[in-house]
Amino acid sequence: MTFLQLNSAKYRFIVFGAIIGMAALHVMSGTREASRLYVSTGPDDTEFIFAGKCPNGESYRMHNYAKTIQGESLSFFDYQGPAGQGSVGTTATAQVMAARICRSSAEIMSVY
């Protein structure tokens, strides 16, 4: 084999290994977690529905919406999960609320 053929073979081996490695990572990541769907939102979107699984395997569901009270737009969540079900007005983010809903002993209180 000439020097050029040897380098070409090494290059093909490296590229093939990289492709196999990326494919293996893709398969492994797909088995650990369901694929996520990302949707862009506009500045006027005021209602969102979140549903998922808690770390303990139980399901949760949240409906986040804005309600105008005395001219001020306030954030509310209707929720259902291990912590029970109810409605709460809060400044917390959806990620924080999901963590709270997933705790069966959580006390979720309204801010307004």
N, C-alpha and C positions, 0 to 999 in steps of 0.2 A: 504494500500500500504506500502511496506517496503521501507526503506531508499534507497536501490539500485534501486528499480523500480521508485521511485520519481526522483532520479538523472537522470535516463535513459530518463524519460519523459521530464524533463527540457532540457536535451541535444538535444533530437529530436526537441523540440519546437524551440530552438535557431538555430539549423541547418536549419530547415524549414524556419524560418523567414529570415535568411541570404540569402538563395536561392531565396526566393520571392523578397527580397530587391534588390539583384543583377539583377534579371530578370526585375524588374521595372526600374532600372537605365539604363539597356541596351535598353529597349523599348523607354524610354524618350530620350536618347542620339541619337537614330536612327531617331527620328522625327525632331530633331533640325538641323541636319547636315547630308549630305550624307556621306556614308562610304568612307574612303580614301584608295587608293591603293598605297602601298609603294613598290617601285622597287629599288633594289640595283643597283648602277651604278659602272662602272669600271673606272680606272684611264684614259682610253683612250676615254671615251665618250665625245663628243664635241658638240652634238646637242640635244636640248631638246624642247619639245612642251608643253606649259602650256595652259590650258583653264579652265574657271571657271565663277563664278557669282560675281559681285561686291556687296558691301553692299546695294546699291540702287536697286539691282535686275537685272541690265543690265549685259550682257555677255562680256567677254574679251577673247582674244586669243593672245598668244605670242610664237614666235619661237626664241629660244636662240641658237646661234651658234658661233663658233670661226672662225675667218678669219685671215690668215697670211698676214701681211703687212710689208714689209721691214725686213723679218726674225723674226718678233715679232707676237705672237699669241694674237689677240685682241677679246674681247667679243662684239657681236652685238645682237640686238633684232629687229625682225620684229613684230609689234604689231597692234592690232585692238581692239578698245573698246570705251568707252565714251569719251576719250580724242582725238579720231580720229584714223587714221591709218598712219603708216609710218615705217621707219627703223632708228635705232639709235645705235651708238657705245658708250658704256658706261662701267664703272667699277662697276655699281650698281648690286646688287643681283636680282634674279628673284622676290623675295618677295617685294623688294622696287619698282621694275618696275611695278608689279601688282598694288600696291597702287597708283602709279602715273597714270597709264592707267585708273584706275577707277574714277579719278577726271576729270570731263568734262572740267574744266577750267585750267587743268595742261598744263604747257609749258615744253615739253620734248625735251631737247637739247642734241646733240651728244658731247662727250668729245674729240673724235679724228676725 
